[in-house]
Amino acid sequence: MEMQSIEWSLAGKTEFFLGRGLLKSPLWIEKIRSISTRIALITDETVAELYGRILSQQLGAHLFTIPPGEKSKTREWKAQLEDQMIERGLGRDTVLVALGGGVVTDLSGFIAATFCRGIPFVSIPTTLVGMVDASIGGKVGVNTEKGKNLIGAFYSPHSLFIDLSLLDSLSIKEIQNGLSEIIKYGLIANPSLLSETVTMEMRVREGIKIKCKVIKHDPYEKGMRRILNFGHTVGHALEIASKHKLSHGEAIAIGMVVEGTLSGIDTAPFFKPFDIPLRWPKSIEVSEVLSALERDKKARAGKARFVLLDEIGKPRSFEGAYCTEVPLQRVEEALYSYPYC
Ligand SMILES: NC(=O)c1ccc[n+]([C@@H]2O[C@H](COP(=O)([O-])OP(=O)(O)OC[C@H]3O[C@@H](n4cnc5c(N)ncnc54)[C@H](O)[C@@H]3O)[C@@H](O)[C@H]2O)c1
């Protein structure tokens, strides 16, 4: 098991292990038990059936589960899990292991940040989004009815175990969600990721490297970190306009095509080899997307801001702001002329 150390400046170092079949080696158990032998493992019910029950037995961990999906990423579930952990007698000497997608790692990381004023946290992402995005960068938190990720903290895992074989059970839709983020990394930083021939291991490794580098440069999102939002301004508006029927990956893929148009670059061909759907849902009116854009939390005075590209792999700097307002007429034109309907 090859160990590397990754660093993002907000929370020091995280031990990082990546490989296929990593969890078959006893080393991951030894590593976690060397932090503490009192272990809580949080996962969702789907992942519990696939991996969680067996892994928690091997680890000698207390197992806690939540229903799968975004609806569990709440303050209420955080409180329930904390109460269950206290009832089992777990305290400050506990290490908390998160096994799951971004929902589980975001929620568990936030629990670890506040339980007994902070306990060590180990992340084992089981989705591609979790591996290349959610478990990287130290953002943890929950949603409220008013919006996503409104309550949270920066809290980085002590260690991160990425076992690519966990992806074998993942649905195509969830793989595509992760691939959309990887294509984003290709479009903003490393065009070699846009090639079909790159292995999944390289995609994950390079995706993590890019995210870590950007975050280290700009931990508080004052400038360069914004490039990670390429495609997300339009993508978020589409998710809202579709009442979340479009998945995040589908919405940001369309977002990257529209924001590519605003940049004068056709990004659509890069999605085709990965079979990522770019179809604009019939039920969504452009006017709904425009009003969601006005309410975007990153908008200034009702004017949405966009990350634009100078060329593939090179975001436009805008004097270090890395985003800009675009005249409404140009945004409307790009949306109305979207070719995949
Ligand atoms: N903290 C961050 O920086 C950050 C970044 C990106 C996304 N996120 C958050 O991540 C969440 C989305 O994460 P996600 O896309 O992983 O979704 P998810 O956690 O809801 O997982 C998606 C589905 O896949 C199932 N699943 C997970 N692993 C599986 C496996 N190996 N095999 C079969 N099924 C499996 C889950 O049960 C779930 O139904 C959102 O809440 C988002 O806000 C956070």
The ligand as a Tripos MOL2 file, in Angstrom:
@<TRIPOS>MOLECULE
LIG
   44    48     1     0     0
SMALL
NO_CHARGES

@<TRIPOS>ATOM
      1 N1        -17.0950   18.9170    0.4880 N.am      1 LIG1
      2 C1        -16.8970   19.2010   -0.7730 C.2       1 LIG1
      3 O1        -15.9380   19.8910   -1.1360 O.2       1 LIG1
      4 C2        -17.8480   18.6490   -1.7850 C.ar      1 LIG1
      5 C3        -17.5020   18.6490   -3.1490 C.ar      1 LIG1
      6 C4        -18.3790   18.0490   -4.0540 C.ar      1 LIG1
      7 C5        -19.5830   17.5030   -3.6240 C.ar      1 LIG1
      8 N2        -19.8810   17.5500   -2.2750 N.ar      1 LIG1
      9 C6        -21.1510   16.9880   -1.7760 C.3       1 LIG1
     10 O2        -21.1930   15.6160   -2.0930 O.3       1 LIG1
     11 C7        -22.5530   15.2130   -2.1920 C.3       1 LIG1
     12 C8        -22.7180   14.3580   -3.4200 C.3       1 LIG1
     13 O3        -21.8760   13.2400   -3.2890 O.3       1 LIG1
     14 P1        -22.0590   11.9400   -4.1810 P.3       1 LIG1
     15 O4        -22.2310   12.3470   -5.5870 O.co2     1 LIG1
     16 O5        -20.9770   11.0180   -3.8170 O.co2     1 LIG1
     17 O6        -23.5030   11.3990   -3.7460 O.3       1 LIG1
     18 P2        -24.0100   10.4080   -2.5790 P.3       1 LIG1
     19 O7        -23.1420   10.4500   -1.4010 O.co2     1 LIG1
     20 O8        -25.4580   10.7400   -2.3840 O.co2     1 LIG1
     21 O9        -23.8910    8.9840   -3.2720 O.3       1 LIG1
     22 C9        -24.6540    8.7210   -4.4310 C.3       1 LIG1
     23 C10       -25.3680    7.3810   -4.3540 C.3       1 LIG1
     24 O10       -24.4240    6.3470   -4.5760 O.3       1 LIG1
     25 C11       -24.5640    5.3180   -3.5870 C.3       1 LIG1
     26 N3        -23.2410    4.7410   -3.4400 N.ar      1 LIG1
     27 C12       -22.1670    5.2900   -2.8430 C.ar      1 LIG1
     28 N4        -21.0840    4.5180   -3.0260 N.ar      1 LIG1
     29 C13       -21.4810    3.4470   -3.7360 C.ar      1 LIG1
     30 C14       -20.8130    2.3230   -4.2750 C.ar      1 LIG1
     31 N5        -19.4880    2.1670   -4.1400 N.pl3     1 LIG1
     32 N6        -21.5360    1.4180   -4.9550 N.ar      1 LIG1
     33 C15       -22.8680    1.6020   -5.1520 C.ar      1 LIG1
     34 N7        -23.5520    2.6530   -4.6940 N.ar      1 LIG1
     35 C16       -22.8620    3.5710   -3.9980 C.ar      1 LIG1
     36 C17       -25.0900    6.0400   -2.3730 C.3       1 LIG1
     37 O11       -25.7650    5.1540   -1.5190 O.3       1 LIG1
     38 C18       -26.0200    7.0810   -3.0100 C.3       1 LIG1
     39 O12       -27.2770    6.5200   -3.2410 O.3       1 LIG1
     40 C19       -23.3870   16.4730   -2.2110 C.3       1 LIG1
     41 O13       -23.9980   16.6470   -0.9590 O.3       1 LIG1
     42 C20       -22.3660   17.5700   -2.4510 C.3       1 LIG1
     43 O14       -22.7390   18.8080   -1.8460 O.3       1 LIG1
     44 C21       -19.0430   18.0960   -1.3700 C.ar      1 LIG1
@<TRIPOS>BOND
     1     1     2 1
     2     2     3 2
     3     2     4 1
     4     4     5 ar
     5     4    44 ar
     6     5     6 ar
     7     6     7 ar
     8     7     8 ar
     9     8     9 1
    10     8    44 ar
    11     9    10 1
    12     9    42 1
    13    10    11 1
    14    11    12 1
    15    11    40 1
    16    12    13 1
    17    13    14 1
    18    14    15 2
    19    14    16 1
    20    14    17 1
    21    17    18 1
    22    18    19 2
    23    18    20 1
    24    18    21 1
    25    21    22 1
    26    22    23 1
    27    23    24 1
    28    23    38 1
    29    24    25 1
    30    25    26 1
    31    25    36 1
    32    26    27 ar
    33    26    35 ar
    34    27    28 ar
    35    28    29 ar
    36    29    30 ar
    37    29    35 ar
    38    30    31 1
    39    30    32 ar
    40    32    33 ar
    41    33    34 ar
    42    34    35 ar
    43    36    37 1
    44    36    38 1
    45    38    39 1
    46    40    41 1
    47    40    42 1
    48    42    43 1
@<TRIPOS>SUBSTRUCTURE
     1 LIG1         1 GROUP 0 **** ****
